[in-house]
């Protein structure tokens, strides 16, 4: 009985874990590496399960391409229709057409340039059809013929304010025999003015008058020639 008590009083020692016969052969570092690898694999699996599901982009690719193609085709048709518009009543001012709001600024500028060219051609055709020629506007003011006639009137009616101008006298001498340039009522005043004519201007005027009288004998049926010859005879009679 004493023997049994002594045995019971001894402290119990921890039980030793049974070792796998192959554990003694595997290094501790390799075991640790395997555990870390398994842990990382589990973490990856957990993250994959928690990540949101991504919708594949390629699902709508074919539909998007079709929509883009249809939109491009529609814009091309609108541009082609806008290139030949009906000519508006005015050439200036902005012209807004259907479908233009979808165009980019660069496309809108190109379209406006094309419209201006078309409108310019249409305007030229219209003017040509009406027989209108484009001319530069002349400077405002009285013409040379009007200034010469005013010069002659001033000599006759307001001699105190009159001043000799060689340019005006030269014009009168060049057209003295032309009834269209110098009307009959002004020709009678011009004859009075020519009474004081002297020098080379007088000789030149007489020679021209003699030539017109000679020409009238060769063309007796020409009314215009006969009218000039009639004035020429009056000038010869005055200055001879």
PLY file of the C-alpha trace (Angstrom):
ply
format ascii 1.0
element vertex 240
property float x
property float y
property float z
element edge 239
property int vertex1
property int vertex2
end_header
0.00 0.00 0.00
2.86 2.40 0.68
4.17 1.74 -2.76
0.96 2.77 -4.34
0.85 6.07 -2.45
4.35 6.98 -3.50
3.43 6.46 -7.08
0.36 8.65 -6.86
2.28 11.48 -5.22
4.69 11.85 -8.15
3.84 14.79 -10.52
2.39 13.97 -13.83
4.58 14.77 -16.81
3.11 16.13 -20.13
2.46 13.52 -22.68
4.78 13.54 -25.63
3.25 14.03 -29.05
3.71 11.14 -31.30
5.96 12.06 -34.13
5.30 11.10 -37.63
8.05 8.84 -38.76
8.60 11.18 -41.74
8.64 14.46 -39.66
12.13 13.93 -38.53
13.21 14.03 -42.13
11.41 17.41 -43.16
13.25 20.66 -42.25
11.46 23.21 -40.08
11.89 26.01 -42.65
10.09 24.05 -45.35
7.22 23.35 -43.02
6.91 27.04 -42.20
7.03 28.00 -45.88
4.25 25.56 -46.69
2.04 27.03 -43.97
2.61 30.57 -45.20
1.80 29.53 -48.77
-1.46 27.89 -47.67
-2.43 31.00 -45.67
-1.81 33.32 -48.65
-3.83 31.06 -50.90
-6.74 31.19 -48.48
-6.53 35.01 -48.31
-6.62 35.23 -52.11
-9.67 33.00 -52.25
-11.42 35.15 -49.63
-10.70 38.40 -51.53
-11.88 36.86 -54.77
-15.17 35.87 -53.19
-15.65 39.36 -51.71
-14.75 41.28 -54.92
-17.71 42.65 -57.01
-18.59 40.90 -60.19
-17.29 42.79 -63.24
-19.41 42.85 -66.38
-17.35 42.00 -69.45
-16.83 45.05 -71.66
-16.90 43.01 -74.83
-20.61 42.27 -74.42
-21.78 45.65 -75.81
-18.89 46.19 -78.23
-20.78 45.07 -81.33
-23.82 47.16 -80.43
-21.69 50.26 -79.72
-19.93 49.94 -83.06
-23.26 49.72 -84.85
-24.58 52.84 -83.08
-21.43 54.82 -83.89
-21.60 53.74 -87.51
-25.27 54.76 -87.83
-24.57 58.14 -86.21
-21.64 58.81 -88.53
-23.71 57.85 -91.59
-26.55 60.15 -90.48
-24.16 63.10 -89.97
-22.63 62.54 -93.43
-26.07 62.61 -95.06
-26.98 65.86 -93.26
-23.71 67.48 -94.39
-24.25 66.47 -98.02
-27.79 67.87 -97.98
-26.57 71.13 -96.45
-23.90 71.67 -99.16
-26.54 72.62 -101.78
-29.04 74.85 -99.98
-31.69 76.98 -101.60
-30.31 80.50 -102.17
-31.69 82.80 -99.47
-32.88 86.31 -100.14
-29.88 87.82 -98.33
-26.19 87.09 -98.63
-25.21 88.38 -95.20
-26.07 87.09 -91.75
-25.82 83.58 -90.23
-27.63 80.73 -91.90
-28.83 78.00 -89.51
-29.87 74.75 -91.11
-31.42 71.59 -89.84
-28.82 69.29 -88.30
-26.19 72.04 -87.97
-26.40 71.96 -84.18
-24.78 68.49 -84.25
-21.70 69.76 -86.13
-18.44 70.66 -84.48
-17.11 74.25 -84.74
-14.60 73.23 -87.43
-17.27 71.44 -89.48
-19.56 74.45 -89.14
-16.83 76.82 -90.45
-16.20 74.55 -93.45
-19.93 74.43 -94.18
-20.23 78.23 -93.97
-17.35 78.70 -96.43
-19.00 76.33 -98.89
-22.30 78.17 -98.53
-20.65 81.54 -99.22
-19.05 80.20 -102.41
-22.34 78.76 -103.61
-24.23 81.97 -102.83
-21.59 84.06 -104.59
-21.88 81.94 -107.74
-25.66 82.18 -107.65
-25.47 85.97 -107.30
-23.10 86.26 -110.26
-25.41 84.15 -112.40
-28.39 86.28 -111.44
-26.57 89.52 -112.24
-25.35 88.13 -115.55
-28.86 87.04 -116.49
-30.20 90.50 -115.76
-27.39 92.10 -117.77
-25.96 93.94 -114.78
-22.22 94.48 -114.78
-20.28 94.97 -111.59
-18.47 98.31 -111.61
-16.60 100.27 -109.02
-18.51 103.19 -107.65
-17.09 106.44 -108.82
-16.32 109.29 -106.47
-19.29 111.50 -105.80
-19.27 114.97 -107.34
-20.19 116.77 -110.56
-18.90 115.38 -113.82
-16.42 117.20 -116.08
-19.20 118.18 -118.49
-21.30 119.69 -115.71
-18.32 121.60 -114.32
-17.55 123.03 -117.80
-21.14 124.12 -118.35
-21.26 125.70 -114.89
-18.04 127.52 -115.75
-19.67 128.88 -118.92
-22.83 129.93 -117.04
-20.79 131.71 -114.40
-18.92 133.64 -117.17
-22.22 134.81 -118.64
-24.32 135.47 -115.55
-21.87 136.26 -112.77
-18.77 137.53 -114.47
-17.45 139.23 -111.33
-17.16 135.86 -109.61
-15.88 134.11 -112.73
-12.25 133.02 -112.93
-10.45 131.67 -116.00
-9.80 127.91 -115.92
-7.88 126.41 -118.79
-9.18 122.88 -118.11
-12.81 124.00 -118.45
-12.09 125.98 -121.63
-10.27 123.03 -123.19
-13.28 120.78 -122.56
-15.63 123.31 -124.17
-13.43 123.62 -127.27
-13.20 119.84 -127.64
-17.00 119.42 -127.58
-18.10 122.70 -129.13
-19.61 120.91 -132.18
-21.32 118.12 -130.16
-24.99 118.92 -129.55
-25.30 116.10 -127.00
-22.48 117.38 -124.80
-23.37 121.06 -125.22
-27.11 121.77 -125.71
-28.26 124.46 -128.15
-29.11 126.92 -125.38
-25.56 126.65 -124.06
-24.04 126.81 -127.57
-25.30 130.36 -128.08
-23.54 131.40 -124.85
-20.42 129.55 -125.96
-20.31 131.54 -129.21
-20.19 134.73 -127.15
-17.38 133.24 -125.08
-15.42 132.32 -128.24
-15.38 135.93 -129.45
-12.46 136.61 -127.13
-10.57 133.45 -128.14
-7.01 134.08 -129.31
-3.75 132.35 -130.13
-3.30 128.67 -130.79
-6.65 127.74 -129.30
-8.41 129.95 -131.87
-6.44 128.52 -134.82
-7.04 124.94 -133.71
-10.77 125.51 -133.36
-11.04 127.04 -136.84
-9.11 124.18 -138.45
-11.39 121.64 -136.78
-14.46 123.51 -137.98
-13.18 123.55 -141.58
-12.61 119.78 -141.45
-16.18 119.18 -140.29
-17.60 121.31 -143.10
-15.57 119.34 -145.64
-16.74 116.04 -144.11
-20.38 117.11 -144.35
-20.03 117.42 -148.14
-18.97 113.73 -148.33
-21.83 112.49 -146.15
-24.88 114.61 -146.97
-27.33 112.03 -145.59
-25.66 111.65 -142.18
-27.74 113.75 -139.78
-25.14 113.85 -137.01
-22.42 115.02 -139.42
-24.72 117.73 -140.77
-25.49 118.98 -137.24
-21.79 119.30 -136.43
-21.15 121.03 -139.76
-23.88 123.56 -139.03
-22.18 124.56 -135.78
-18.80 124.56 -137.51
-20.00 127.14 -140.03
-21.16 129.43 -137.24
-17.78 129.14 -135.50
-15.90 129.87 -138.76
-18.06 132.90 -139.39
-17.41 134.14 -135.83
-13.64 133.62 -135.71
-12.68 134.41 -139.32
0 1
1 2
2 3
3 4
4 5
5 6
6 7
7 8
8 9
9 10
10 11
11 12
12 13
13 14
14 15
15 16
16 17
17 18
18 19
19 20
20 21
21 22
22 23
23 24
24 25
25 26
26 27
27 28
28 29
29 30
30 31
31 32
32 33
33 34
34 35
35 36
36 37
37 38
38 39
39 40
40 41
41 42
42 43
43 44
44 45
45 46
46 47
47 48
48 49
49 50
50 51
51 52
52 53
53 54
54 55
55 56
56 57
57 58
58 59
59 60
60 61
61 62
62 63
63 64
64 65
65 66
66 67
67 68
68 69
69 70
70 71
71 72
72 73
73 74
74 75
75 76
76 77
77 78
78 79
79 80
80 81
81 82
82 83
83 84
84 85
85 86
86 87
87 88
88 89
89 90
90 91
91 92
92 93
93 94
94 95
95 96
96 97
97 98
98 99
99 100
100 101
101 102
102 103
103 104
104 105
105 106
106 107
107 108
108 109
109 110
110 111
111 112
112 113
113 114
114 115
115 116
116 117
117 118
118 119
119 120
120 121
121 122
122 123
123 124
124 125
125 126
126 127
127 128
128 129
129 130
130 131
131 132
132 133
133 134
134 135
135 136
136 137
137 138
138 139
139 140
140 141
141 142
142 143
143 144
144 145
145 146
146 147
147 148
148 149
149 150
150 151
151 152
152 153
153 154
154 155
155 156
156 157
157 158
158 159
159 160
160 161
161 162
162 163
163 164
164 165
165 166
166 167
167 168
168 169
169 170
170 171
171 172
172 173
173 174
174 175
175 176
176 177
177 178
178 179
179 180
180 181
181 182
182 183
183 184
184 185
185 186
186 187
187 188
188 189
189 190
190 191
191 192
192 193
193 194
194 195
195 196
196 197
197 198
198 199
199 200
200 201
201 202
202 203
203 204
204 205
205 206
206 207
207 208
208 209
209 210
210 211
211 212
212 213
213 214
214 215
215 216
216 217
217 218
218 219
219 220
220 221
221 222
222 223
223 224
224 225
225 226
226 227
227 228
228 229
229 230
230 231
231 232
232 233
233 234
234 235
235 236
236 237
237 238
238 239
